[in-house]
């Protein structure tokens, strides 16, 4: 059995590498049930965090009892973004190895940009009309946001939640450069330079450690069968409990000053350990998240993540104007969550089908999430081991 891949010495032409028998036994494929399901869980975490936290900040700010009760859930929900970063590190490496740099960039563009661009245009129009966010109501901020250069210009992203998308794009750049400089065009100088740039990026934005952890877990997953096939459900459950407990304890902006709180590095370690155990095909997470509903939420997670700030704000505005936020917080919030969830689901489903899935599938004639057999990242990487070993020996 062979799989098509670009040879490091000839990136413009196909070369076939054999898949080892152990890879067949492991059921090697790029689709991971747990990682896909956790996408959906992470997007739902952020969604409900904004429903609860947004009302605590803008509606019931004077109700200290409500704010105190929902704060742990608010904290835990925002942690979903960090979980997204770990998942991205895990799933993006195989794509960067499987495709040429140009193909990788084109596929990432069609995967992310149409929905991002449409919602960014909506934000630009609304902000130009209301000037609700004056710091982004200028040409510099708009151009930087649309090109993901806002980290360099120190301006905010445009559409809400898209700040994390800027990080995602730069993670992709580093991953593609890493594969190019270690597999396709191995060079000591280039690898050293990339390593220094990556270290500077992490030093400036330590939240990137989550993405790095996901990438390292992917390499271990593809290299060792006990990682991909192991059953460590007790340890997995303990690591998950630690994540839930630590994430609910506080909200972090991931400045280095935040690391003075020992709970933050413990949270990052617990997250890495949990995900390391969860991605096994025999994990408790894979068992629980493999149902049709959670697979659906995994599929629409990106659309849900970008769409829901608009539906949340729309629903909150409607409830405020109709004076539906009463002193009976439980009833008001129950109704608010139900209405917001219904509106969000309808628009999320529409956005997912038209702006997320359709452009990619129209161009490439294949599903975004495919469960067919695919070469593992590590095994393809090791296919170029002979040249890389010679390069390392000088």
Steps between C-alpha positions, in 0.01 A plus 500: 500500500641841407404856564577798279723766650746758380860386527734743684738499205225558246220706653341560161441134420335205672689227676352190663604393846395163642279496803645266762292201609485641852335808356231282347446320828463833676225605262702801390277789395483874531152511656502470877164456671608657829668802341200559276254469786709729718476765228126503557537500878747791485268708280206432733715596798578838346140550393356445846782699659392801296133448584573485872792740517348753263184529708705514819694792355226690318165400652538371855826671594343636818373155601804376689338166583448422129849617404660290774303189406578508130864614521645145518294398195605822325865424569469140388320597180768743387753218545342347189722725288811339650353160425451612140871583479603154623266337248640717220856400585394137488307504171696747289836322481379214275357754256824698490694181427252355251478806273752730339532846661286656226233230528503523878456879490220477242312238696535692825381815325185336361441327831508817714481817299156509329307492828751727674487751214120506484466563874784752495319697228185488711698632797661778292161620375339487843796668667515773236132568570510488880867566583450255783869402482676825400847348535432274199306756297795603287678376187811374682302280737276372220787403268701348785200298613417369155861393442560363853774756562326656799760358738762710320288815493379450859140539390201284584355243263177592330226244546462393865693187600727533196795598721563126540479452124800730457697269727375198306627645173843571646510149645439374146784714367743360756384143438537528122843659540605225741401226256665681209830551683523153653351279229476670161806726500703403808735775610675560831499876472134517407400264780699698755349828379150353514566366847605844619194664344272239655664549839450875472136449407443273800687742724269778384185288494532206742149383413671351193630224730160334463548471125854367547367240743245385244768459235724297731207280598435438130856381448475265798159378382636407159821352632383282789209258483450510877406867457259449211350174626549511875225480758584727794155609605569546872794731433302672225210565737735637764669733252160620376384568855818700561436704184142578599598595854799717405333666200200601708721662761599805300520679167845556351625733229818291468747771580810373675386677814204259510744213551574628849179320585610137520158385385563622144803278421317215673201563273719489190663174612162347585362606161790343315475179703125474452516555125793257472282229654171609341609463136549126539243308299414306817467804723197590707479828308481319165228275641290788630550741209456255214125540473330672210399816690847583626651417162261759357614762752859416412421561134332837559738611778682763293175656378352490850812665640486796259124536461385491860631844613258657252205285599578552868505877459182494290314288756625708792387819326154355430459386860620834636263701282209274592595523871524122523797504737305504826593459865417133461844421363444126459191541281646791301828324433328173415290672236797702376718191459227308315429784255869578447577131444218464244602809299865402521438146380303614193760756392791274590363218288446737207849653533660158528336369185537810282816681615704228667440167329383599151805702378747230607296209370420680172869555424647172629201267448552340840367531850687714753471230765590166349526171685666309218847359550772762486875484558604600850704814549789333676530211257512734202750713685716196573486409131757773443712380793798396288552845354431673829750277682765581241421871536535480877834324466615783276 
